[in-house]
Amino acid sequence: MKGIGEVHDFSPKSILSFVLQSLRLPWMWLGIALMSLGFFSLLTILSFQEVSLVVPVSALSYAAGAFGAKAFLGESVSRNRWIGIAVVCLGVTIVWWSRR
Amino acid sequence: MTHTRRLRLKTIPLIVISIILGPLGNVFLGKAMKSAGSLTSGRILDLVPIASRILTSSYIWLGVACLLGFFIVHMLLLTWADYSYVQPATSLSYVSITMLSYFILGEVISPLRWLGVSVICLGVFVVGRTSPSTTGQPKRA
């Protein structure tokens, strides 16, 4: 998305051109494929696990996002953000312990 | 009416809607998947009857519609609201999903699970409060 650049106007024409531009980037297809895989994995787990277990545990995506952003996008993650992510992981662990 | 007050008038209802719509979508997905049957078998042939039950279940379409609605409301919010404002608000969606799964799905939420969800909510809030590193101009608040 950073490769395409900031979107300044939201007319249907420019949104369409933005979408078409993004589809020409191979990373976009990888992102779409992985998110689709994620969605189907979510559906699969929901078929035999409780929603109140699955969705809170999916908060681990915050940690994955931070590591991914650091590794792939070269973003620097502030110490406070790492602390917040650690708290999220602690919460996920507690929810995981609560499963039957 | 001040600018901030006008903004709050359109922002806060949308945030409330997004906190309910997203979790509601997930709850409907869960309801659809439970009625379709457990996807634990590894054999491809077993997937066919389950897949047809999923696609014909009205809950799955309700769930997808809610998630699409959430996505639209969320994107709409982000056209004028700071991400650092919207993001902590979505931390409440973890509490929301737990409540919805109790009331709609009848799931038993142990005190330990409530504790875990609260901790996650707190963590997401903290992450949201750290400012996203922006190099450009600040958004019009």
gemmi code that builds the backbone of each chain (N, CA, C; Angstrom):
import gemmi

chains = {
    "A": [
        ("MET", (0.830, -1.201, 0.000), (0.000, 0.000, 0.000), (0.869, 1.257, 0.000)),
        ("LYS", (2.029, 1.189, 0.749), (2.911, 2.355, 0.760), (3.486, 2.586, -0.628)),
        ("GLY", (3.635, 1.502, -1.402), (4.190, 1.630, -2.743), (3.301, 2.455, -3.656)),
        ("ILE", (1.977, 2.362, -3.471), (1.074, 3.093, -4.333), (1.035, 4.559, -3.952)),
        ("GLY", (1.119, 4.831, -2.651), (1.093, 6.229, -2.245), (-0.242, 6.598, -1.618)),
        ("GLU", (-0.231, 7.744, -0.964), (-1.405, 8.145, -0.188), (-2.582, 8.459, -1.107)),
        ("VAL", (-3.766, 8.082, -0.665), (-4.979, 8.381, -1.419), (-5.501, 9.737, -0.953)),
        ("HIS", (-5.688, 10.644, -1.918), (-6.106, 11.989, -1.519), (-7.573, 12.265, -1.774)),
        ("ASP", (-8.105, 11.630, -2.841), (-9.516, 11.924, -3.068), (-10.265, 10.607, -3.196)),
        ("PHE", (-11.508, 10.610, -2.784), (-12.248, 9.369, -2.647), (-13.361, 9.217, -3.669)),
        ("SER", (-13.207, 9.832, -4.833), (-14.230, 9.648, -5.859), (-14.180, 8.211, -6.360)),
        ("PRO", (-15.305, 7.689, -6.835), (-15.322, 6.287, -7.301), (-14.234, 6.001, -8.320)),
        ("LYS", (-13.954, 6.983, -9.202), (-12.949, 6.745, -10.231), (-11.577, 6.549, -9.619)),
        ("SER", (-11.240, 7.406, -8.640), (-9.889, 7.282, -8.083), (-9.785, 6.069, -7.178)),
        ("ILE", (-10.906, 5.664, -6.549), (-10.874, 4.446, -5.738), (-10.642, 3.250, -6.647)),
        ("LEU", (-11.324, 3.250, -7.802), (-11.146, 2.149, -8.753), (-9.712, 2.077, -9.242)),
        ("SER", (-9.148, 3.252, -9.557), (-7.773, 3.253, -10.062), (-6.815, 2.801, -8.960)),
        ("PHE", (-7.121, 3.158, -7.717), (-6.307, 2.739, -6.582), (-6.355, 1.220, -6.431)),
        ("VAL", (-7.577, 0.653, -6.552), (-7.722, -0.802, -6.428), (-6.983, -1.510, -7.561)),
        ("LEU", (-7.153, -1.002, -8.787), (-6.499, -1.642, -9.939), (-4.983, -1.555, -9.822)),
        ("GLN", (-4.498, -0.397, -9.372), (-3.045, -0.250, -9.184), (-2.533, -1.261, -8.178)),
        ("SER", (-3.299, -1.431, -7.090), (-2.831, -2.321, -6.026), (-2.800, -3.762, -6.510)),
        ("LEU", (-3.716, -4.125, -7.435), (-3.761, -5.504, -7.913), (-2.583, -5.845, -8.810)),
        ("ARG", (-1.845, -4.811, -9.277), (-0.690, -5.105, -10.116), (0.533, -5.458, -9.290)),
        ("LEU", (0.441, -5.270, -7.970), (1.588, -5.552, -7.112), (1.528, -6.989, -6.611)),
        ("PRO", (2.619, -7.734, -6.814), (2.615, -9.143, -6.368), (2.398, -9.283, -4.880)),
        ("TRP", (2.890, -8.321, -4.068), (2.691, -8.398, -2.627), (1.201, -8.390, -2.289)),
        ("MET", (0.426, -7.659, -3.106), (-1.001, -7.565, -2.869), (-1.642, -8.938, -2.972)),
        ("TRP", (-1.225, -9.707, -3.998), (-1.785, -11.040, -4.178), (-1.392, -11.953, -3.039)),
        ("LEU", (-0.145, -11.829, -2.578), (0.303, -12.624, -1.447), (-0.518, -12.264, -0.209)),
        ("GLY", (-0.731, -10.971, -0.022), (-1.524, -10.514, 1.121), (-2.949, -11.043, 1.053)),
        ("ILE", (-3.554, -10.949, -0.133), (-4.925, -11.439, -0.303), (-4.992, -12.941, -0.049)),
        ("ALA", (-3.986, -13.677, -0.599), (-3.972, -15.139, -0.419), (-3.856, -15.498, 1.061)),
        ("LEU", (-2.951, -14.816, 1.765), (-2.755, -15.138, 3.173), (-3.976, -14.773, 4.006)),
        ("MET", (-4.607, -13.635, 3.690), (-5.799, -13.248, 4.450), (-6.950, -14.221, 4.176)),
        ("SER", (-7.026, -14.720, 2.927), (-8.061, -15.711, 2.618), (-7.811, -16.983, 3.399)),
        ("LEU", (-6.534, -17.397, 3.432), (-6.169, -18.580, 4.207), (-6.546, -18.386, 5.666)),
        ("GLY", (-6.277, -17.191, 6.166), (-6.627, -16.859, 7.545), (-8.123, -16.956, 7.790)),
        ("PHE", (-8.899, -16.434, 6.859), (-10.352, -16.467, 7.016), (-10.868, -17.895, 7.040)),
        ("PHE", (-10.360, -18.734, 6.113), (-10.840, -20.124, 6.091), (-10.378, -20.902, 7.313)),
        ("SER", (-9.169, -20.553, 7.806), (-8.716, -21.189, 9.043), (-9.652, -20.808, 10.183)),
        ("LEU", (-10.053, -19.522, 10.215), (-10.983, -19.058, 11.244), (-12.281, -19.843, 11.180)),
        ("LEU", (-12.834, -20.001, 9.978), (-14.086, -20.748, 9.821), (-13.920, -22.178, 10.317)),
        ("THR", (-12.786, -22.797, 9.973), (-12.557, -24.183, 10.372), (-12.534, -24.313, 11.894)),
        ("ILE", (-11.768, -23.431, 12.544), (-11.669, -23.520, 13.997), (-13.023, -23.270, 14.642)),
        ("LEU", (-13.787, -22.320, 14.062), (-15.092, -21.990, 14.644), (-16.059, -23.165, 14.590)),
        ("SER", (-15.748, -24.158, 13.737), (-16.669, -25.291, 13.635), (-16.568, -26.197, 14.846)),
        ("PHE", (-15.461, -26.108, 15.595), (-15.378, -26.963, 16.775), (-14.870, -26.261, 18.025)),
        ("GLN", (-14.653, -24.953, 17.942), (-14.239, -24.238, 19.142), (-15.161, -23.062, 19.410)),
        ("GLU", (-15.157, -22.590, 20.651), (-16.029, -21.492, 21.032), (-15.542, -20.162, 20.471)),
        ("VAL", (-16.492, -19.316, 20.098), (-16.158, -17.997, 19.574), (-15.415, -17.179, 20.625)),
        ("SER", (-15.830, -17.316, 21.898), (-15.209, -16.505, 22.948), (-13.795, -16.974, 23.262)),
        ("LEU", (-13.390, -18.100, 22.672), (-11.998, -18.529, 22.783), (-11.224, -18.082, 21.545)),
        ("VAL", (-11.809, -18.344, 20.374), (-11.108, -18.116, 19.115), (-10.802, -16.643, 18.869)),
        ("VAL", (-11.800, -15.779, 19.034), (-11.588, -14.369, 18.675), (-10.593, -13.671, 19.600)),
        ("PRO", (-10.689, -13.844, 20.939), (-9.637, -13.248, 21.769), (-8.246, -13.764, 21.435)),
        ("VAL", (-8.116, -15.077, 21.173), (-6.796, -15.609, 20.840), (-6.297, -14.990, 19.543)),
        ("SER", (-7.218, -14.621, 18.638), (-6.797, -14.007, 17.377), (-6.162, -12.644, 17.610)),
        ("ALA", (-6.241, -12.130, 18.837), (-5.547, -10.876, 19.152), (-4.035, -11.035, 19.030)),
        ("LEU", (-3.564, -12.295, 18.933), (-2.139, -12.521, 18.688), (-1.694, -11.875, 17.385)),
        ("SER", (-2.664, -11.546, 16.530), (-2.316, -10.889, 15.271), (-1.637, -9.557, 15.529)),
        ("TYR", (-1.878, -8.942, 16.703), (-1.178, -7.695, 17.013), (0.315, -7.945, 17.125)),
        ("ALA", (0.669, -9.062, 17.791), (2.094, -9.402, 17.916), (2.674, -9.756, 16.550)),
        ("ALA", (1.924, -10.563, 15.785), (2.396, -10.969, 14.456), (2.599, -9.744, 13.575)),
        ("GLY", (1.659, -8.816, 13.663), (1.753, -7.594, 12.872), (2.983, -6.774, 13.227)),
        ("ALA", (3.266, -6.686, 14.522), (4.425, -5.903, 14.951), (5.728, -6.541, 14.472)),
        ("PHE", (5.839, -7.873, 14.638), (7.055, -8.552, 14.185), (7.187, -8.468, 12.671)),
        ("GLY", (6.041, -8.659, 12.000), (6.046, -8.586, 10.544), (6.433, -7.207, 10.040)),
        ("ALA", (5.889, -6.182, 10.690), (6.201, -4.820, 10.269), (7.680, -4.530, 10.468)),
        ("LYS", (8.229, -5.025, 11.564), (9.649, -4.802, 11.816), (10.504, -5.538, 10.796)),
        ("ALA", (10.111, -6.816, 10.531), (10.932, -7.655, 9.648), (10.770, -7.270, 8.184)),
        ("PHE", (9.516, -7.023, 7.739), (9.288, -6.819, 6.316), (9.209, -5.365, 5.901)),
        ("LEU", (8.765, -4.507, 6.803), (8.580, -3.121, 6.403), (9.619, -2.191, 7.018)),
        ("GLY", (10.480, -2.757, 7.855), (11.516, -1.938, 8.464), (10.987, -0.880, 9.399)),
        ("GLU", (9.749, -1.074, 9.896), (9.207, -0.096, 10.839), (9.885, -0.273, 12.187)),
        ("SER", (10.057, 0.829, 12.880), (10.583, 0.695, 14.236), (9.404, 0.762, 15.192)),
        ("VAL", (9.346, -0.222, 16.103), (8.216, -0.316, 17.015), (8.647, 0.246, 18.366)),
        ("SER", (7.889, 1.197, 18.878), (8.280, 1.856, 20.129), (8.191, 0.890, 21.305)),
        ("ARG", (8.938, 1.238, 22.377), (8.960, 0.379, 23.559), (7.563, 0.250, 24.160)),
        ("ASN", (6.793, 1.365, 24.171), (5.444, 1.297, 24.717), (4.557, 0.340, 23.936)),
        ("ARG", (4.788, 0.299, 22.619), (3.971, -0.596, 21.821), (4.311, -2.045, 22.131)),
        ("TRP", (5.608, -2.317, 22.329), (5.999, -3.684, 22.695), (5.381, -4.074, 24.040)),
        ("ILE", (5.335, -3.107, 24.962), (4.720, -3.377, 26.267), (3.247, -3.722, 26.078)),
        ("GLY", (2.536, -2.935, 25.240), (1.128, -3.215, 24.974), (0.951, -4.599, 24.361)),
        ("ILE", (1.851, -4.952, 23.436), (1.760, -6.264, 22.792), (2.015, -7.369, 23.806)),
        ("ALA", (2.962, -7.128, 24.738), (3.221, -8.137, 25.770), (1.969, -8.343, 26.627)),
        ("VAL", (1.265, -7.223, 26.936), (0.029, -7.338, 27.719), (-1.012, -8.138, 26.948)),
        ("VAL", (-1.116, -7.870, 25.630), (-2.060, -8.627, 24.807), (-1.737, -10.119, 24.869)),
        ("CYS", (-0.439, -10.465, 24.740), (-0.047, -11.876, 24.770), (-0.363, -12.509, 26.117)),
        ("LEU", (-0.173, -11.728, 27.195), (-0.526, -12.239, 28.519), (-2.019, -12.549, 28.578)),
        ("GLY", (-2.828, -11.618, 28.052), (-4.278, -11.827, 28.036), (-4.663, -13.058, 27.231)),
        ("VAL", (-4.009, -13.232, 26.080), (-4.293, -14.404, 25.247), (-3.964, -15.684, 26.009)),
        ("THR", (-2.817, -15.657, 26.731), (-2.429, -16.838, 27.507), (-3.502, -17.161, 28.541)),
        ("ILE", (-4.010, -16.135, 29.227), (-5.030, -16.361, 30.257), (-6.303, -16.927, 29.628)),
        ("VAL", (-6.713, -16.364, 28.493), (-7.907, -16.890, 27.814), (-7.685, -18.339, 27.411)),
        ("TRP", (-6.461, -18.639, 26.929), (-6.135, -20.004, 26.517), (-6.257, -20.966, 27.694)),
        ("TRP", (-5.801, -20.525, 28.884), (-5.905, -21.349, 30.082), (-7.362, -21.632, 30.446)),
        ("SER", (-8.253, -20.724, 30.019), (-9.645, -20.863, 30.445), (-10.419, -21.849, 29.587)),
        ("ARG", (-9.731, -22.467, 28.607), (-10.506, -23.339, 27.721), (-10.787, -24.670, 28.408)),
        ("ARG", (-11.920, -25.286, 27.960), (-12.317, -26.559, 28.574), (-11.822, -27.709, 27.739)),
    ],
    "B": [
        ("MET", (-22.369, 25.156, 17.059), (-21.777, 23.879, 17.494), (-20.295, 23.849, 17.126)),
        ("THR", (-19.458, 23.532, 18.075), (-18.029, 23.531, 17.776), (-17.693, 22.370, 16.849)),
        ("HIS", (-16.543, 22.502, 16.203), (-16.078, 21.497, 15.255), (-15.923, 20.131, 15.926)),
        ("THR", (-15.311, 20.162, 17.138), (-15.086, 18.905, 17.845), (-16.401, 18.230, 18.188)),
        ("ARG", (-17.381, 19.046, 18.640), (-18.649, 18.463, 19.054), (-19.349, 17.817, 17.864)),
        ("ARG", (-19.243, 18.499, 16.708), (-19.872, 17.958, 15.506), (-19.221, 16.645, 15.100)),
        ("LEU", (-17.881, 16.618, 15.208), (-17.150, 15.401, 14.876), (-17.551, 14.262, 15.799)),
        ("ARG", (-17.648, 14.585, 17.115), (-17.982, 13.536, 18.080), (-19.358, 12.971, 17.779)),
        ("LEU", (-20.267, 13.863, 17.339), (-21.629, 13.420, 17.060), (-21.689, 12.385, 15.952)),
        ("LYS", (-20.742, 12.471, 14.980), (-20.785, 11.449, 13.939), (-19.806, 10.310, 14.214)),
        ("THR", (-18.774, 10.588, 15.011), (-17.777, 9.555, 15.259), (-18.247, 8.517, 16.260)),
        ("ILE", (-18.775, 8.970, 17.400), (-19.076, 8.025, 18.468), (-20.145, 6.996, 18.089)),
        ("PRO", (-21.261, 7.395, 17.450), (-22.216, 6.347, 17.046), (-21.594, 5.320, 16.108)),
        ("LEU", (-20.737, 5.791, 15.199), (-20.112, 4.849, 14.263), (-19.178, 3.895, 14.983)),
        ("ILE", (-18.473, 4.396, 15.988), (-17.587, 3.523, 16.747), (-18.402, 2.471, 17.487)),
        ("VAL", (-19.530, 2.910, 18.094), (-20.388, 1.951, 18.790), (-20.893, 0.893, 17.810)),
        ("ILE", (-21.311, 1.345, 16.618), (-21.791, 0.390, 15.613), (-20.701, -0.590, 15.234)),
        ("SER", (-19.472, -0.082, 15.048), (-18.397, -0.984, 14.612), (-18.025, -1.964, 15.713)),
        ("ILE", (-18.120, -1.552, 16.981), (-17.800, -2.460, 18.079), (-18.835, -3.567, 18.186)),
        ("ILE", (-20.054, -3.303, 17.721), (-21.093, -4.331, 17.780), (-21.112, -5.161, 16.503)),
        ("LEU", (-20.982, -4.500, 15.352), (-21.117, -5.188, 14.064), (-20.024, -6.223, 13.803)),
        ("GLY", (-18.773, -5.872, 14.103), (-17.670, -6.803, 13.861), (-17.831, -8.083, 14.666)),
        ("PRO", (-17.924, -7.971, 16.004), (-18.137, -9.156, 16.820), (-19.412, -9.917, 16.443)),
        ("LEU", (-20.472, -9.193, 16.083), (-21.713, -9.867, 15.688), (-21.465, -10.747, 14.467)),
        ("GLY", (-20.705, -10.214, 13.513), (-20.363, -11.000, 12.328), (-19.651, -12.281, 12.700)),
        ("ASN", (-18.672, -12.172, 13.598), (-17.939, -13.358, 14.025), (-18.834, -14.348, 14.751)),
        ("VAL", (-19.757, -13.830, 15.555), (-20.684, -14.703, 16.274), (-21.565, -15.474, 15.293)),
        ("PHE", (-22.039, -14.776, 14.244), (-22.869, -15.463, 13.246), (-22.057, -16.503, 12.479)),
        ("LEU", (-20.800, -16.197, 12.184), (-19.941, -17.181, 11.539), (-19.825, -18.417, 12.418)),
        ("GLY", (-19.627, -18.198, 13.715), (-19.509, -19.310, 14.648), (-20.778, -20.135, 14.672)),
        ("LYS", (-21.926, -19.438, 14.691), (-23.210, -20.147, 14.719), (-23.377, -20.982, 13.452)),
        ("ALA", (-22.992, -20.402, 12.303), (-23.108, -21.118, 11.036), (-22.218, -22.351, 11.030)),
        ("MET", (-20.975, -22.193, 11.476), (-20.028, -23.296, 11.432), (-20.420, -24.407, 12.399)),
        ("LYS", (-20.991, -24.036, 13.555), (-21.399, -25.073, 14.502), (-22.543, -25.891, 13.930)),
        ("SER", (-23.452, -25.216, 13.198), (-24.591, -25.952, 12.657), (-24.182, -26.811, 11.469)),
        ("ALA", (-23.065, -26.453, 10.828), (-22.630, -27.221, 9.660), (-21.911, -28.498, 10.057)),
        ("GLY", (-21.280, -28.481, 11.201), (-20.570, -29.693, 11.607), (-19.090, -29.442, 11.760)),
        ("SER", (-18.466, -30.273, 12.562), (-17.072, -30.075, 12.911), (-16.143, -30.437, 11.751)),
        ("LEU", (-15.195, -29.567, 11.466), (-14.279, -29.773, 10.338), (-12.981, -30.421, 10.795)),
        ("THR", (-13.093, -31.543, 11.524), (-11.869, -32.156, 12.034), (-11.382, -33.308, 11.163)),
        ("SER", (-12.213, -33.797, 10.258), (-11.760, -34.889, 9.411), (-10.803, -34.372, 8.352)),
        ("GLY", (-9.770, -35.155, 8.041), (-8.795, -34.702, 7.058), (-9.140, -35.113, 5.646)),
        ("ARG", (-10.224, -35.902, 5.500), (-10.540, -36.415, 4.162), (-11.310, -35.367, 3.372)),
        ("ILE", (-10.853, -35.117, 2.139), (-11.470, -34.081, 1.300), (-12.945, -34.375, 1.060)),
        ("LEU", (-13.281, -35.674, 0.850), (-14.667, -36.027, 0.516), (-15.637, -35.638, 1.628)),
        ("ASP", (-15.141, -35.673, 2.870), (-16.022, -35.316, 3.982), (-16.388, -33.843, 3.958)),
        ("LEU", (-15.583, -33.043, 3.234), (-15.823, -31.598, 3.241), (-17.050, -31.224, 2.419)),
        ("VAL", (-17.384, -32.055, 1.411), (-18.448, -31.656, 0.489), (-19.795, -31.434, 1.164)),
        ("PRO", (-20.316, -32.394, 1.948), (-21.612, -32.129, 2.591), (-21.528, -30.953, 3.560)),
        ("ILE", (-20.390, -30.827, 4.249), (-20.243, -29.727, 5.197), (-20.235, -28.391, 4.454)),
        ("ALA", (-19.494, -28.358, 3.330), (-19.417, -27.114, 2.557), (-20.798, -26.695, 2.070)),
        ("SER", (-21.593, -27.659, 1.619), (-22.916, -27.303, 1.113), (-23.804, -26.813, 2.244)),
        ("ARG", (-23.630, -27.403, 3.457), (-24.408, -26.932, 4.614), (-24.007, -25.515, 4.981)),
        ("ILE", (-22.699, -25.235, 4.870), (-22.219, -23.888, 5.196), (-22.807, -22.867, 4.236)),
        ("LEU", (-22.716, -23.184, 2.921), (-23.129, -22.205, 1.924), (-24.627, -21.951, 1.951)),
        ("THR", (-25.396, -22.945, 2.407), (-26.843, -22.740, 2.430), (-27.331, -22.228, 3.778)),
        ("SER", (-26.423, -22.151, 4.750), (-26.843, -21.652, 6.061), (-27.035, -20.143, 6.002)),
        ("SER", (-28.157, -19.647, 6.499), (-28.384, -18.204, 6.424), (-27.453, -17.458, 7.370)),
        ("TYR", (-26.989, -18.154, 8.435), (-26.117, -17.473, 9.393), (-24.794, -17.056, 8.782)),
        ("ILE", (-24.284, -17.860, 7.844), (-22.982, -17.507, 7.279), (-23.097, -16.225, 6.466)),
        ("TRP", (-24.225, -16.064, 5.747), (-24.394, -14.864, 4.943), (-24.658, -13.660, 5.815)),
        ("LEU", (-25.384, -13.892, 6.905), (-25.607, -12.837, 7.894), (-24.269, -12.402, 8.482)),
        ("GLY", (-23.430, -13.392, 8.780), (-22.112, -13.113, 9.345), (-21.241, -12.325, 8.383)),
        ("VAL", (-21.223, -12.780, 7.117), (-20.419, -12.083, 6.104), (-20.935, -10.661, 5.911)),
        ("ALA", (-22.272, -10.512, 5.902), (-22.859, -9.174, 5.738), (-22.448, -8.261, 6.884)),
        ("CYS", (-22.487, -8.784, 8.115), (-22.087, -7.981, 9.276), (-20.611, -7.591, 9.189)),
        ("LEU", (-19.775, -8.543, 8.779), (-18.345, -8.241, 8.692), (-18.071, -7.213, 7.606)),
        ("LEU", (-18.794, -7.321, 6.480), (-18.665, -6.328, 5.412), (-19.107, -4.959, 5.918)),
        ("GLY", (-20.228, -4.945, 6.630), (-20.731, -3.696, 7.206), (-19.717, -3.093, 8.154)),
        ("PHE", (-19.134, -3.937, 9.000), (-18.106, -3.467, 9.929), (-16.947, -2.850, 9.153)),
        ("PHE", (-16.508, -3.543, 8.092), (-15.391, -3.068, 7.288), (-15.688, -1.685, 6.697)),
        ("ILE", (-16.908, -1.537, 6.178), (-17.294, -0.254, 5.574), (-17.334, 0.852, 6.625)),
        ("VAL", (-17.980, 0.572, 7.764), (-18.065, 1.576, 8.831), (-16.665, 1.953, 9.318)),
        ("HIS", (-15.808, 0.964, 9.451), (-14.450, 1.198, 9.918), (-13.672, 2.087, 8.945)),
        ("MET", (-13.767, 1.756, 7.654), (-13.067, 2.555, 6.637), (-13.601, 3.987, 6.615)),
        ("LEU", (-14.923, 4.101, 6.755), (-15.565, 5.423, 6.759), (-15.024, 6.266, 7.900)),
        ("LEU", (-14.963, 5.643, 9.092), (-14.420, 6.322, 10.267), (-13.014, 6.831, 9.997)),
        ("LEU", (-12.192, 5.974, 9.378), (-10.786, 6.318, 9.191), (-10.582, 7.417, 8.159)),
        ("THR", (-11.630, 7.760, 7.394), (-11.450, 8.853, 6.441), (-11.365, 10.194, 7.154)),
        ("TRP", (-11.930, 10.292, 8.378), (-11.790, 11.563, 9.080), (-11.173, 11.439, 10.468)),
        ("ALA", (-11.278, 10.256, 11.069), (-10.767, 10.120, 12.428), (-9.331, 9.606, 12.418)),
        ("ASP", (-8.553, 10.019, 13.405), (-7.200, 9.505, 13.540), (-7.251, 8.021, 13.851)),
        ("TYR", (-6.326, 7.284, 13.253), (-6.217, 5.859, 13.556), (-5.966, 5.663, 15.036)),
        ("SER", (-5.172, 6.582, 15.627), (-4.843, 6.454, 17.045), (-6.045, 6.745, 17.930)),
        ("TYR", (-7.134, 7.268, 17.352), (-8.367, 7.449, 18.111), (-9.249, 6.221, 17.955)),
        ("VAL", (-9.344, 5.724, 16.738), (-10.235, 4.608, 16.437), (-9.728, 3.298, 17.038)),
        ("GLN", (-8.423, 3.078, 16.945), (-7.842, 1.809, 17.351), (-8.096, 1.440, 18.804)),
        ("PRO", (-7.882, 2.356, 19.776), (-8.184, 1.964, 21.163), (-9.657, 1.655, 21.355)),
        ("ALA", (-10.525, 2.356, 20.594), (-11.951, 2.085, 20.720), (-12.250, 0.648, 20.323)),
        ("THR", (-11.535, 0.144, 19.321), (-11.820, -1.221, 18.905), (-11.332, -2.244, 19.928)),
        ("SER", (-10.561, -1.793, 20.910), (-10.158, -2.735, 21.957), (-11.391, -3.244, 22.689)),
        ("LEU", (-12.441, -2.395, 22.724), (-13.679, -2.818, 23.386), (-14.374, -3.960, 22.649)),
        ("SER", (-14.000, -4.178, 21.382), (-14.676, -5.226, 20.626), (-14.388, -6.603, 21.219)),
        ("TYR", (-13.284, -6.734, 21.957), (-12.995, -8.024, 22.582), (-13.955, -8.299, 23.733)),
        ("VAL", (-14.321, -7.228, 24.452), (-15.332, -7.388, 25.499), (-16.681, -7.658, 24.850)),
        ("SER", (-16.934, -6.922, 23.754), (-18.197, -7.064, 23.049), (-18.402, -8.490, 22.542)),
        ("ILE", (-17.342, -9.082, 21.948), (-17.520, -10.422, 21.395), (-17.765, -11.423, 22.497)),
        ("THR", (-17.130, -11.213, 23.659), (-17.334, -12.145, 24.754), (-18.782, -12.065, 25.241)),
        ("MET", (-19.301, -10.847, 25.358), (-20.696, -10.704, 25.800), (-21.672, -11.287, 24.781)),
        ("LEU", (-21.419, -10.995, 23.488), (-22.305, -11.504, 22.446), (-22.287, -13.021, 22.391)),
        ("SER", (-21.109, -13.617, 22.589), (-21.060, -15.082, 22.517), (-21.754, -15.695, 23.723)),
        ("TYR", (-21.864, -14.930, 24.824), (-22.630, -15.427, 25.965), (-24.116, -15.327, 25.676)),
        ("PHE", (-24.565, -14.148, 25.196), (-25.993, -13.936, 25.028), (-26.570, -14.635, 23.801)),
        ("ILE", (-25.815, -14.685, 22.706), (-26.359, -15.252, 21.476), (-26.010, -16.734, 21.318)),
        ("LEU", (-24.806, -17.119, 21.691), (-24.397, -18.504, 21.503), (-24.533, -19.333, 22.767)),
        ("GLY", (-24.796, -18.649, 23.889), (-24.946, -19.387, 25.133), (-23.660, -19.994, 25.640)),
        ("GLU", (-22.528, -19.449, 25.238), (-21.252, -19.983, 25.721), (-21.048, -19.603, 27.172)),
        ("VAL", (-20.433, -20.509, 27.905), (-20.144, -20.241, 29.309), (-18.819, -19.503, 29.400)),
        ("ILE", (-18.847, -18.306, 29.988), (-17.624, -17.514, 30.098), (-17.153, -17.559, 31.558)),
        ("SER", (-16.083, -18.315, 31.797), (-15.572, -18.419, 33.166), (-14.928, -17.098, 33.587)),
        ("PRO", (-14.831, -16.846, 34.904), (-14.167, -15.625, 35.385), (-12.749, -15.497, 34.841)),
        ("LEU", (-12.053, -16.640, 34.700), (-10.696, -16.611, 34.158), (-10.701, -16.071, 32.731)),
        ("ARG", (-11.699, -16.490, 31.952), (-11.779, -16.004, 30.574), (-12.082, -14.509, 30.541)),
        ("TRP", (-12.965, -14.067, 31.446), (-13.258, -12.626, 31.530), (-11.985, -11.846, 31.851)),
        ("LEU", (-11.176, -12.426, 32.763), (-9.916, -11.777, 33.127), (-9.009, -11.666, 31.912)),
        ("GLY", (-8.860, -12.772, 31.186), (-8.001, -12.774, 30.000), (-8.465, -11.755, 28.967)),
        ("VAL", (-9.783, -11.710, 28.737), (-10.329, -10.770, 27.748), (-10.060, -9.330, 28.181)),
        ("SER", (-10.221, -9.059, 29.495), (-9.961, -7.700, 29.990), (-8.506, -7.325, 29.784)),
        ("VAL", (-7.604, -8.272, 30.036), (-6.173, -7.999, 29.855), (-5.874, -7.720, 28.381)),
        ("ILE", (-6.482, -8.513, 27.485), (-6.295, -8.279, 26.045), (-6.797, -6.881, 25.679)),
        ("CYS", (-7.976, -6.536, 26.191), (-8.575, -5.230, 25.913), (-7.626, -4.125, 26.357)),
        ("LEU", (-7.057, -4.277, 27.545), (-6.105, -3.300, 28.051), (-4.877, -3.206, 27.152)),
        ("GLY", (-4.351, -4.367, 26.745), (-3.162, -4.391, 25.898), (-3.405, -3.721, 24.558)),
        ("VAL", (-4.561, -4.016, 23.954), (-4.900, -3.417, 22.663), (-5.040, -1.906, 22.813)),
        ("PHE", (-5.627, -1.486, 23.928), (-5.779, -0.054, 24.198), (-4.412, 0.611, 24.274)),
        ("VAL", (-3.483, -0.019, 25.006), (-2.133, 0.544, 25.146), (-1.452, 0.639, 23.788)),
        ("VAL", (-1.577, -0.430, 22.982), (-0.978, -0.411, 21.648), (-1.567, 0.726, 20.835)),
        ("GLY", (-2.869, 0.931, 20.947), (-3.535, 1.977, 20.186), (-3.120, 3.367, 20.608)),
        ("ARG", (-2.764, 3.511, 21.880), (-2.430, 4.835, 22.386), (-1.017, 5.272, 21.995)),
        ("THR", (-0.157, 4.292, 21.622), (1.166, 4.705, 21.151), (0.965, 5.336, 19.781)),
        ("SER", (1.589, 6.460, 19.530), (1.293, 7.151, 18.279), (1.913, 6.402, 17.109)),
        ("PRO", (1.125, 6.231, 16.051), (1.685, 5.606, 14.852), (2.743, 6.542, 14.309)),
        ("SER", (3.871, 6.038, 13.836), (4.920, 6.944, 13.407), (4.519, 7.525, 12.063)),
        ("THR", (4.212, 8.802, 12.076), (3.838, 9.449, 10.821), (4.894, 10.474, 10.464)),
        ("THR", (5.183, 10.567, 9.189), (6.140, 11.592, 8.780), (5.413, 12.747, 8.103)),
        ("GLY", (4.143, 12.496, 7.733), (3.412, 13.532, 7.018), (2.690, 14.476, 7.965)),
        ("GLN", (1.812, 15.297, 7.392), (1.095, 16.260, 8.236), (0.102, 15.507, 9.104)),
        ("PRO", (-0.212, 16.036, 10.294), (-1.229, 15.388, 11.120), (-2.588, 15.524, 10.441)),
        ("LYS", (-3.444, 14.488, 10.622), (-4.754, 14.530, 9.999), (-5.586, 15.615, 10.651)),
        ("ARG", (-6.559, 16.169, 9.892), (-7.461, 17.152, 10.490), (-8.313, 16.419, 11.506)),
        ("ALA", (-8.230, 16.801, 12.761), (-8.891, 16.038, 13.816), (-10.394, 16.217, 13.745)),
    ],
}
model = gemmi.Model(1)
for chain_id, residues in chains.items():
    chain = gemmi.Chain(chain_id)
    for i, (resn, *xyz) in enumerate(residues, 1):
        res = gemmi.Residue()
        res.name, res.seqid = resn, gemmi.SeqId(i, " ")
        for name, pos in zip(("N", "CA", "C"), xyz):
            atom = gemmi.Atom()
            atom.name, atom.element = name, gemmi.Element(name[0])
            atom.pos, atom.b_iso = gemmi.Position(*pos), 0.0
            res.add_atom(atom)
        chain.add_residue(res)
    model.add_chain(chain)
structure = gemmi.Structure()
structure.add_model(model)
structure.setup_entities()
